[in-house]
Amino acid sequence: MLHLDTSKISGTVSAAELHALQGKATEALHMLHAGSGKGSDFLGWLNLPSSTSLAELSDIQATAAKLTAGADVVVVIGIGGSYLGAKAVIDAQLHTFDALQDKSKRTAPPVLFAGQNIGEDYLSELMETLQGKTVSCIVISKSGTTTEPALAFRIIKNFIEQTCGKSEAKNRIVAITDKSRGALRTTADKEGYKTFVIPDNIGGRFSVLTPVGLLPIACAGIDIVALVHGAAEMERNTAQHVPFEKNIAAQYAAARNALYAKGKKVEALANFNPKLHFVAEWWKQLYGESEGKDGKGIFPASVDFTTDLHSLGQYVQDGERMLFETVLSVAKTKRCVTIPSDEENLDGLNFLAGKRVDEVNRMAELGTLLAHVDGGVPNIRIELSDLSEHTLGELIYFFEKACGISGYMLGVNPFDQPGVEAYKKNMFALLEKPGYEKETAAIKVIINR
Ligand code: PA5
């Protein structure tokens, strides 16, 4: 279950100002459902959880079972929307030190990622780690032409073919891509890989509840049925007919737009549980690519507390007042550690002996909230009852829905990303990619100026 608390924005946004945005948020919600707003070709995610059949989920689970059978490692290749959702759920769910866990304690092989950067050291160390291991691979690219995953796939494909043989490689590689277009589709069809389709009407950053996210998550041994059920519950709870007073997606969208109008241009998504680090990374892509356009948009940042209270805490408390915080608070941890008593008590911490570590964390969270609100940082709080698959499913859909509403309130098309092409054009020109001769000549002039 999720609970949203926007009461701590009242120092910046009055109840009347927030109330004034209710109509706009409700209108945006209706635009989403009517498909009457910008980018309405990309609304496939809107009713996805409730329309995903058990047969589709079973196919994904069966494929995961085949990929993981006899594998020492599963490598998932993808970037952006083809990476972050799966990484977020897997990190939130699995043991923090999963990769170091004893083989006997594991229910699934470790899932490692590639193609989410062009780091030569990263790739080299990954390949060194894979030596002598049986590797399965999921390669994910909607376009099929993204440089980072395409480079990584060349290397991993070669490795699997060399270690298992070409015919076994066919069973060890699954591609998730466009239904008919792109280089990855061509390769998959030629090699005879099992494939899953990324629907045309779902953009990368909204694709975690498609096979893009679900197959890697299933390979990690995580319950994808519960994840999708959680998302479907949030789909019902934020549906068009749910009034603003009960619709937490509309409320969150209204609160952040009200804060933006008051000059709060940066939203820091804060967690007090390091398992949520990559949920924030996923959220940053979702909101950054959806809203950062036409010279507008809240800059989505993230902080891991209490870690970052010892680095960014000073700025948050005392720096320029253009920030607000949205705290992801987990009511129930997965595990329990009790603080021991110490005979010498040199650190003076015996007053905490017998308490749970989480109790200390909870007081850190409350103390931080009071300090930051006092320091002029409005606070939105999202409480998660726990870190179960069901709750994570709810959280994912909540953020997606609120993002669509918020983008329409801001007046942008939340479903395109024209800005991400600029660096690629320069990179290809610099690398002298065939077809980029004009751009190469132009960029050389600028560089040699
Ligand atoms: O949101 C987007 O579309 C991008 O950030 C993509 O997620 C990212 O570039 C990966 O694209 P693809 O799946 O086509 O390789």
Boltz pocket constraint, residues with backbone or C-beta under 6 A from the ligand:
constraints:
  - pocket:
      binder: B
      contacts: [[A, 79], [A, 80], [A, 81], [A, 82], [A, 140], [A, 141], [A, 142], [A, 143], [A, 144], [A, 145], [A, 146], [A, 149], [A, 203], [A, 204], [A, 205], [A, 289], [A, 417], [A, 420]]
      max_distance: 6.0
